[in-house]
Amino acid sequence: DDDDDDDEWQWTSKELDLVHGSHDAHFFLNTYTTRYVRKETWPGCRTHSESFLCDIQGDVSGRGFEADKTPIGKPSSNGWLFHFGRGARANLNWHHRRYPNRTFIITENGWGNASKGALADDLRDVVRCSYFRDYITNISAAAVDDHVNVAGYFAWSLLDNYEWADGFETRFGIVHVDYQTQRRTPKLSATYFKRHITHTSSLQQTRVLPPCEGHHRDFPLAFTAPSDYYVI
């Protein structure tokens, strides 16, 4: 009915009865990167300020909104992925506040970049290794220090593979795949997982994970967000 176009949709009592109690309190979260967001001036936000219709109109950027476009963290070659581990902790805390008493499972988290050409260079993936180290440390901090119930973590990905719109150009695997021969070779990040991560039974924040081989512990961040920007 055209007369009802402006009416807000509401659940019926039958629909509420149908979904009530159907969620088992587990929240599955894919998290890869962090971006700056600022409020859009879409007129609908004045009447739908709490609606996803307003949220999706937000202005999003991994390189800030200033003229110099300083990235929020180390950028990947694929254009959308930035290394900013603190964003994962902030993300979990936001969802924890928004959806209390939930058990969180990180179902995807990883770093992808283009092949460097030489196999030896691809295998020494200190950037990917450091990404995992930083994100797992921050996720652990959310669990132990912030009391977010994090029950599991899955890295993306075990193997280099066909990555959606990126095809074979972007590699996310901790195991290198030669696409011509299908030969699999573990990268430095796979060795790091074996030595420092996969043998643990729970997330810990009692010590910082050791740095990856020949790599600085932290990425310097030169960009400071103005007060009207938000890191999510």
C-alpha positions as a LaTeX table, in Angstrom:
\begin{tabular}{lrrr}
\hline
Residue & $x$ (\AA) & $y$ (\AA) & $z$ (\AA) \\
\hline
Asp1 & 0.00 & 0.00 & 0.00 \\
Asp2 & 1.55 & 3.30 & $-1.10$ \\
Asp3 & $-0.05$ & 5.06 & 1.85 \\
Asp4 & 2.05 & 2.97 & 4.22 \\
Asp5 & 5.43 & 3.70 & 2.65 \\
Asp6 & 6.41 & 6.08 & 5.43 \\
Asp7 & 5.22 & 3.84 & 8.26 \\
Glu8 & 7.88 & 2.11 & 10.33 \\
Trp9 & 7.86 & $-1.65$ & 10.10 \\
Gln10 & 7.05 & $-3.51$ & 13.33 \\
Trp11 & 7.15 & $-7.11$ & 14.45 \\
Thr12 & 3.80 & $-8.86$ & 14.75 \\
Ser13 & 3.05 & $-10.80$ & 17.93 \\
Lys14 & 3.18 & $-14.04$ & 15.93 \\
Glu15 & 6.64 & $-13.18$ & 14.59 \\
Leu16 & 7.89 & $-12.28$ & 18.08 \\
Asp17 & 6.68 & $-15.63$ & 19.42 \\
Leu18 & 8.42 & $-17.40$ & 16.55 \\
Val19 & 11.89 & $-15.92$ & 17.15 \\
His20 & 11.75 & $-15.61$ & 20.94 \\
Gly21 & 14.48 & $-17.75$ & 22.50 \\
Ser22 & 15.83 & $-18.92$ & 19.14 \\
His23 & 19.29 & $-17.38$ & 19.61 \\
Asp24 & 21.72 & $-19.58$ & 21.55 \\
Ala25 & 23.77 & $-16.59$ & 22.81 \\
His26 & 26.75 & $-17.20$ & 20.50 \\
Phe27 & 27.96 & $-14.31$ & 18.34 \\
Phe28 & 30.11 & $-15.24$ & 15.36 \\
Leu29 & 32.31 & $-12.36$ & 14.21 \\
Asn30 & 34.47 & $-11.91$ & 11.12 \\
Thr31 & 36.95 & $-9.09$ & 11.71 \\
Tyr32 & 39.82 & $-8.03$ & 9.48 \\
Thr33 & 40.39 & $-4.30$ & 9.58 \\
Thr34 & 39.49 & $-0.96$ & 11.15 \\
Arg35 & 38.28 & 2.24 & 9.56 \\
Tyr36 & 37.33 & 5.74 & 10.54 \\
Val37 & 33.65 & 6.58 & 10.36 \\
Arg38 & 31.91 & 9.92 & 10.44 \\
Lys39 & 28.23 & 10.71 & 10.42 \\
Glu40 & 26.63 & 11.28 & 7.06 \\
Thr41 & 24.24 & 14.18 & 6.49 \\
Trp42 & 21.52 & 11.94 & 5.03 \\
Pro43 & 18.16 & 13.60 & 5.93 \\
Gly44 & 16.70 & 10.25 & 7.00 \\
Cys45 & 19.02 & 10.20 & 10.02 \\
Arg46 & 16.87 & 12.86 & 11.60 \\
Thr47 & 13.95 & 10.42 & 11.81 \\
His48 & 15.80 & 7.07 & 11.81 \\
Ser49 & 18.80 & 7.90 & 14.02 \\
Glu50 & 18.83 & 4.43 & 15.63 \\
Ser51 & 18.17 & 2.55 & 12.41 \\
Phe52 & 20.56 & 0.64 & 10.16 \\
Leu53 & 19.18 & 2.86 & 7.40 \\
Cys54 & 21.15 & 5.67 & 9.04 \\
Asp55 & 24.18 & 3.53 & 9.93 \\
Ile56 & 24.80 & 2.40 & 6.35 \\
Gln57 & 24.92 & 6.02 & 5.19 \\
Gly58 & 28.04 & 6.71 & 7.27 \\
Asp59 & 31.18 & 7.96 & 5.57 \\
Val60 & 33.87 & 5.27 & 5.97 \\
Ser61 & 37.59 & 5.46 & 5.23 \\
Gly62 & 40.71 & 3.52 & 6.19 \\
Arg63 & 42.81 & 6.59 & 5.35 \\
Gly64 & 41.05 & 9.27 & 7.33 \\
Phe65 & 39.27 & 12.30 & 5.97 \\
Glu66 & 42.14 & 14.78 & 5.97 \\
Ala67 & 43.94 & 15.93 & 2.84 \\
Asp68 & 47.02 & 13.78 & 3.46 \\
Lys69 & 44.91 & 10.56 & 3.75 \\
Thr70 & 47.20 & 9.06 & 6.39 \\
Pro71 & 46.17 & 5.42 & 6.84 \\
Ile72 & 44.84 & 4.23 & 10.19 \\
Gly73 & 47.45 & 1.47 & 10.11 \\
Lys74 & 49.78 & $-0.37$ & 7.77 \\
Pro75 & 47.87 & $-0.84$ & 4.48 \\
Ser76 & 47.76 & $-4.04$ & 2.49 \\
Ser77 & 48.16 & $-4.19$ & $-1.27$ \\
Asn78 & 44.45 & $-4.94$ & $-1.74$ \\
Gly79 & 43.34 & $-1.43$ & $-0.80$ \\
Trp80 & 40.79 & $-2.18$ & 1.95 \\
Leu81 & 42.79 & $-4.00$ & 4.61 \\
Phe82 & 44.72 & $-2.10$ & 7.32 \\
His83 & 46.71 & $-3.45$ & 10.27 \\
Phe84 & 45.25 & $-1.91$ & 13.43 \\
Gly85 & 45.03 & $-4.52$ & 16.19 \\
Arg86 & 43.46 & $-2.19$ & 18.76 \\
Gly87 & 40.44 & $-2.02$ & 16.48 \\
Ala88 & 39.69 & $-5.69$ & 17.12 \\
Arg89 & 39.61 & $-5.09$ & 20.88 \\
Ala90 & 37.39 & $-2.04$ & 20.45 \\
Asn91 & 35.12 & $-3.99$ & 18.11 \\
Leu92 & 34.64 & $-6.82$ & 20.62 \\
Asn93 & 33.98 & $-4.38$ & 23.44 \\
Trp94 & 31.37 & $-2.52$ & 21.41 \\
His95 & 29.52 & $-5.74$ & 20.59 \\
His96 & 29.85 & $-6.86$ & 24.20 \\
Arg97 & 28.16 & $-3.67$ & 25.39 \\
Arg98 & 25.53 & $-3.80$ & 22.65 \\
Tyr99 & 24.78 & $-7.51$ & 23.08 \\
Pro100 & 25.58 & $-8.43$ & 26.70 \\
Asn101 & 25.87 & $-12.00$ & 27.98 \\
Arg102 & 27.00 & $-13.33$ & 24.61 \\
Thr103 & 29.80 & $-15.75$ & 23.83 \\
Phe104 & 31.97 & $-14.47$ & 20.98 \\
Ile105 & 33.81 & $-16.59$ & 18.44 \\
Ile106 & 36.16 & $-14.96$ & 15.94 \\
Thr107 & 35.32 & $-16.92$ & 12.81 \\
Glu108 & 37.64 & $-15.07$ & 10.39 \\
Asn109 & 40.69 & $-12.86$ & 10.91 \\
Gly110 & 43.70 & $-12.53$ & 8.65 \\
Trp111 & 46.06 & $-10.54$ & 6.48 \\
Gly112 & 46.16 & $-10.66$ & 2.69 \\
Asn113 & 48.63 & $-9.12$ & 0.28 \\
Ala114 & 49.96 & $-9.63$ & $-3.21$ \\
Ser115 & 52.69 & $-12.14$ & $-3.90$ \\
Lys116 & 56.20 & $-10.68$ & $-3.82$ \\
Gly117 & 57.18 & $-12.89$ & $-6.74$ \\
Ala118 & 60.03 & $-14.87$ & $-5.23$ \\
Leu119 & 58.99 & $-17.87$ & $-3.13$ \\
Ala120 & 61.55 & $-17.09$ & $-0.42$ \\
Asp121 & 60.07 & $-13.61$ & 0.06 \\
Asp122 & 56.51 & $-14.96$ & 0.23 \\
Leu123 & 57.53 & $-17.52$ & 2.85 \\
Arg124 & 59.14 & $-14.91$ & 5.11 \\
Asp125 & 55.78 & $-13.20$ & 5.75 \\
Val126 & 56.73 & $-11.14$ & 8.80 \\
Val127 & 53.98 & $-8.60$ & 8.03 \\
Arg128 & 51.27 & $-11.28$ & 8.18 \\
Cys129 & 52.86 & $-12.86$ & 11.25 \\
Ser130 & 52.96 & $-9.50$ & 13.05 \\
Tyr131 & 49.34 & $-8.86$ & 12.10 \\
Phe132 & 48.28 & $-12.12$ & 13.75 \\
Arg133 & 50.45 & $-11.42$ & 16.79 \\
Asp134 & 48.92 & $-7.97$ & 17.26 \\
Tyr135 & 45.31 & $-9.04$ & 16.71 \\
Ile136 & 45.50 & $-12.12$ & 18.93 \\
Thr137 & 47.11 & $-10.04$ & 21.69 \\
Asn138 & 44.30 & $-7.46$ & 21.49 \\
Ile139 & 41.58 & $-10.12$ & 21.34 \\
Ser140 & 43.20 & $-11.73$ & 24.40 \\
Ala141 & 43.15 & $-8.36$ & 26.16 \\
Ala142 & 39.43 & $-8.02$ & 25.43 \\
Ala143 & 38.84 & $-11.47$ & 26.93 \\
Val144 & 41.06 & $-11.24$ & 30.00 \\
Asp145 & 41.19 & $-7.54$ & 30.86 \\
Asp146 & 37.78 & $-6.41$ & 29.56 \\
His147 & 35.91 & $-9.61$ & 30.49 \\
Val148 & 34.49 & $-10.23$ & 27.03 \\
Asn149 & 33.61 & $-13.91$ & 26.74 \\
Val150 & 35.73 & $-15.00$ & 23.75 \\
Ala151 & 35.46 & $-18.76$ & 23.24 \\
Gly152 & 37.33 & $-19.30$ & 19.99 \\
Tyr153 & 39.49 & $-17.87$ & 17.22 \\
Phe154 & 39.90 & $-18.95$ & 13.58 \\
Ala155 & 42.62 & $-17.47$ & 11.38 \\
Trp156 & 41.98 & $-16.86$ & 7.69 \\
Ser157 & 43.47 & $-18.68$ & 6.07 \\
Leu158 & 45.28 & $-21.99$ & 6.26 \\
Leu159 & 46.05 & $-21.96$ & 2.53 \\
Asp160 & 46.45 & $-19.36$ & $-0.19$ \\
Asn161 & 43.30 & $-19.61$ & $-2.28$ \\
Tyr162 & 40.94 & $-17.88$ & $-4.70$ \\
Glu163 & 39.91 & $-14.69$ & $-2.87$ \\
Trp164 & 36.60 & $-13.47$ & $-4.23$ \\
Ala165 & 37.08 & $-10.33$ & $-6.35$ \\
Asp166 & 40.88 & $-10.44$ & $-5.81$ \\
Gly167 & 41.15 & $-13.88$ & $-7.40$ \\
Phe168 & 44.63 & $-15.38$ & $-6.99$ \\
Glu169 & 46.32 & $-11.97$ & $-6.70$ \\
Thr170 & 45.90 & $-11.67$ & $-2.92$ \\
Arg171 & 47.32 & $-14.33$ & $-0.60$ \\
Phe172 & 45.85 & $-14.80$ & 2.88 \\
Gly173 & 47.32 & $-18.21$ & 3.71 \\
Ile174 & 49.85 & $-19.12$ & 6.37 \\
Val175 & 50.76 & $-21.92$ & 3.94 \\
His176 & 52.01 & $-20.94$ & 0.49 \\
Val177 & 50.33 & $-22.63$ & $-2.50$ \\
Asp178 & 52.01 & $-22.87$ & $-5.88$ \\
Tyr179 & 48.95 & $-22.58$ & $-8.09$ \\
Gln180 & 50.69 & $-24.30$ & $-10.99$ \\
Thr181 & 51.91 & $-27.39$ & $-9.11$ \\
Gln182 & 49.65 & $-27.24$ & $-5.99$ \\
Arg183 & 52.74 & $-27.62$ & $-3.81$ \\
Arg184 & 52.15 & $-26.39$ & $-0.25$ \\
Thr185 & 54.93 & $-24.79$ & 1.80 \\
Pro186 & 54.45 & $-23.41$ & 5.37 \\
Lys187 & 55.28 & $-19.73$ & 5.76 \\
Leu188 & 56.94 & $-18.05$ & 8.74 \\
Ser189 & 53.46 & $-17.29$ & 10.11 \\
Ala190 & 52.61 & $-21.01$ & 10.14 \\
Thr191 & 55.74 & $-21.72$ & 12.17 \\
Tyr192 & 54.82 & $-18.90$ & 14.54 \\
Phe193 & 51.34 & $-20.36$ & 15.08 \\
Lys194 & 52.86 & $-23.77$ & 15.79 \\
Arg195 & 55.38 & $-22.43$ & 18.30 \\
His196 & 53.38 & $-19.80$ & 20.14 \\
Ile197 & 49.63 & $-20.10$ & 19.54 \\
Thr198 & 48.08 & $-23.44$ & 18.58 \\
His199 & 49.25 & $-25.27$ & 21.71 \\
Thr200 & 47.43 & $-22.87$ & 24.05 \\
Ser201 & 44.04 & $-23.92$ & 25.37 \\
Ser202 & 42.77 & $-20.44$ & 26.21 \\
Leu203 & 43.43 & $-16.79$ & 25.45 \\
Gln204 & 46.04 & $-15.30$ & 27.75 \\
Gln205 & 47.16 & $-11.78$ & 28.53 \\
Thr206 & 49.72 & $-12.63$ & 31.18 \\
Arg207 & 52.54 & $-12.00$ & 28.71 \\
Val208 & 52.94 & $-10.39$ & 25.30 \\
Leu209 & 53.48 & $-12.79$ & 22.43 \\
Pro210 & 57.11 & $-12.70$ & 21.22 \\
Pro211 & 57.82 & $-10.56$ & 18.16 \\
Cys212 & 58.03 & $-12.15$ & 14.74 \\
Glu213 & 61.48 & $-12.70$ & 13.30 \\
Gly214 & 63.31 & $-9.51$ & 12.42 \\
His215 & 60.27 & $-7.30$ & 12.76 \\
His216 & 59.46 & $-4.36$ & 15.03 \\
Arg217 & 56.86 & $-5.14$ & 17.66 \\
Asp218 & 54.53 & $-2.31$ & 16.79 \\
Phe219 & 53.51 & $-0.33$ & 13.72 \\
Pro220 & 53.89 & 3.43 & 14.18 \\
Leu221 & 50.68 & 5.40 & 13.74 \\
Ala222 & 51.11 & 9.03 & 12.73 \\
Phe223 & 47.41 & 9.85 & 12.38 \\
Thr224 & 45.49 & 11.10 & 15.44 \\
Ala225 & 41.74 & 11.04 & 15.04 \\
Pro226 & 39.90 & 14.32 & 15.69 \\
Ser227 & 37.20 & 14.22 & 18.34 \\
Asp228 & 34.38 & 13.83 & 15.83 \\
Tyr229 & 35.89 & 10.67 & 14.31 \\
Tyr230 & 35.40 & 7.22 & 15.73 \\
Val231 & 37.59 & 4.15 & 15.53 \\
Ile232 & 35.52 & 0.98 & 15.20 \\
\hline
\end{tabular}
